[in-house]
C-alpha cells in the first residue's frame, strides 16, 4: 500500500467542497445544473496505482439523472465514473510536478449542453513531517469544506428534489499516520446564524461499536477521524449527522454520511497451500496442463492492491532445460513449455512460485512464495530386455509343474507398475504346449515351467523362443528391441519309466465252466525305455476269486480253478483281474494292467422256488398263492419255467394243486375245502428252458392259519402258527449258553476279588497298628466347646466303677454304650489262609451290624476282647499238641507281616 502524503487531506477537502447543495435562505433561486466549483484544487500522491481513486467532482444535474456523462481531457491516465469519482487509469508517477491541469466535461445527451470544470492537481512536497502536519491542519482549518443540512423551507420544486439528495461518500485512506484527530469535513446548518446549535453523529464508529473512531466538534461541526482505519476490517462506515438547539430540539433532519475506507497495499498475497503437488506423464508435449496454484490477497480486488501476478522463480533440477514449465500470471495455471520429460532421468521437479500484487509490479508490489512439486508419472517407454541371449535348463522326463529355468530381464520403468511388470510368451519351439512361463511377482523373473509330461524317447532337447512384454502396451512410437526376445535351451534327462500294458484293460470272452490249467491269453507289457536293455517280469496283483495265474516271463495266463459266471466276484458277467509288470532297472519300475474276462453263460444252475415262505387261510374262499422261480443263469438258460408238484408224499397232490400262469409264474391253491392250521412244506419240481434243461425240487414253506374277514391271519393264529427254524433255535440256544458262561465267569471273578481284598486287610502296616506304638496327638480340637472329654471311656469297661457309669440320658452320642457284648464268630483252629480271611470277613460284617457302634468317627478299642472270650489265649498256639506237627513255613509266603508267626510256630529255636 502507498501511504498518504501531506496533501491527501486537502484532496479530500476539495472533493467534499462540491457536496454542498442547499438553499441559503427562503426564496432560493431555481436549481442550475453544473459543477459545484469552477476550479478544483486537489493533492494526489506522487505514485498512483491503476484503479486507485484520486478525487471526485460534484455535478448538480437537477433531476437529469443518468442523462449526464463525464469525460476527462487525459483518458489514458485518468478515468471518471458516473458518480464523479476520478480513478487512475494506469500506474502513474508524478515526482517534482507542482501543478497539473485536468479538464473534466459533463455532457447532456438530450439537450446537447456541456459544462466544463478544471482540476488543478499538485503532488506532495518534501518538507518535514512536522511541517506537513501543521500545514495540513492549517489548511483544514482554513479551507475545510462544509456539508450543509438541506433547508426545510425549500419551494415545491426543491422538495421534489429532496428524494435525490445524496451526499457523496467521504473517502478516507486506511493506515493513515495522522496526526489525529484528523479533520474530514465540517457539518453546518443555516440556522447557526441566528442561534447556537449543537452537532452530533451517530452510528457504528461513532456512538456504536467500534466506538471512538469518528468524533465531531459539537460547536463547529468538524467531523474528524480519531485513529487509523483498516479496510480489511471495516470497509465503510454509515454515520448519521444531527443538528439540535441548546434545548435539544431537532433543528434539521438528520443526514446520512458514508465514509469509504480507501484500500492501501498493506497485505501480502497468501497461498492457500505452502506446498502444491502435481503430476504429469513423462513424454508430455509442450502445452500440457499440470496444475493450478492459488493465492489470496486481502486487499481490495478491484484495485491493483489485490490484483496478483504469478511467476516461476526457480526450477530444480534444471534438466533438460531450465524452463520446462511456465505459469499463467493471472490464473496460476502451470503448463509445460518444453519437451523432454523423462521419469527415468528426472522423476520430480520442484518449482518456486511467486505471487505479487500491484499486478506484478516488483518495485511497489508485495509478494510471497510457495513450492510446487511436480512428479513425473511413468509411462511404458522402456521395454523389458533379457539379461542374456540364451538361457539353459534341464528336466527329468515325465515330471510336471517343475521350474526348468529362470529368465531375468531389466526394465527402466518404475518398479511394480504395469509398465514394469513383465509378461512372458513362448513364441516358438513348443508346438504341443508342454511349457509355460509365468512371472514371479517379486523378482519379475520368468519361470520356465513344465506343464505336460516330457518323453525322453520322443525328444531329448527343446529350444524355446520366449518374448518379454509389459502388462500395458508400449508408448506410441516405442518399439520392442531385439533384447526383448531370448532363447531357452532345455535338456531332457532319461529316467527309468514304468512298463505299460497295451491294451489296458484287455477284454476276452470265454464260456464259464472252463476247467483248470486252461490257457486263456497272453498279457504282456511294453517298456518305454527304448535306450535301456531291460527285462520284464509279470506277477498277479489282484485276482478276487483266485482263478488265474500268469507266467512271470512270458505273461501267459492260465486258469487254476473253474470259472463260474454266477460267482459273487463276477459283476454283469465281467470278471476283473489286475497284473503287475516290473522291469529290472535301478530303481525298478512297475506298471499294472487289467484283464477283463467276459464269461458266457451255460446252463449250470437249477431253478428254485420264490418266495420260500408264505401264508394261506384254512378255507380257500378263494385263496391262492402266486409263486415264481429264481435261476442264476441267464436267458435262454433260465425261464420260462415248468412247475409241478412232487408225487410224494401222497397228500401233496391230494391237498394242493398248481396252475401255470405265465412262463415265469404259477399259482398254488388248496384243492380241499378246509386244511387244519399248521406249517406245511410242499415239494415243487421246477424245470428251466436250457438246451439241456435242469430240474430242481424246491420246498415251499406254507403257514396255514385262521383268517379274518379281510383274509388276513389273526394275531392269535399268528402267534400259534409262528414257528422258528432250526437255525434260529440253535442261535437262541447258543446265545443263552454264552450269557450263562459270562455270568458264571463274572461271579467267579467277584469271588476271587473278595478273597484278595480280605487277604490284603490282614496285611496291616505296623505303623498303622495302634498297639505298642506311641501316637502323636498334636491336634488341639475346635475350641473351648470341644474340651469336655470323658477320659474314663478310654479305660476298659471291666475296670470302671459302677458309680462312674453315667445314666443313659446324659451319655454322649459317640460313647460306646454298655450293652451285652456282640457274639463274634469263633476262629477255627485250622491255619489255612482262606479260613483266616473268612474269619476276618465275618468279624467285619458283625462289626458293621453292631448296634452299639458309634455313628461317626471315634476311637475304637481293638485290643479289648471282652470278658470270657471263647477264643482263648494265643499262648495256646505254642502249647497246642495239634500244631506241633504242622508246617507253618507257608506263612513266609504271606509277606513280611506273617514272618513273625512263621518263626514262632515253625519250630525255630529262636
PyMOL commands that set and color helices and strands:
alter all, ss='L'
color gray80, all
select helices_A, chain A and resi 8-17+65-67+129-143+156-164+190-193+304-306+357-360+482-484+650-655+715-721+726-762+766-768+784-786+791-794+797-799+802-804+808-810+833-848+876-879+888-894+896-905
alter helices_A, ss='H'
color red, helices_A
select strands_A, chain A and resi 34-35+39-44+47-48+53-56+59-60+68-72+78-80+85-88+92-93+100-108+114-123+146-148+170-173+182-188+197-202+214-216+222-225+236-245+255-262+270-271+275-281+289-292+295-296+309-316+325-327+333-336+348-356+367-377+385-386+390-396+403-407+409-410+422-428+435-439+446-450+461-470+485-493+500-501+506-511+519-522+525-526+536-543+548-550+556-559+574-583+590-600+608-610+613-617+624-630+642-645+656-660+665-670+678-687+695-705
alter strands_A, ss='S'
color yellow, strands_A
deselect
rebuild
show_as cartoon
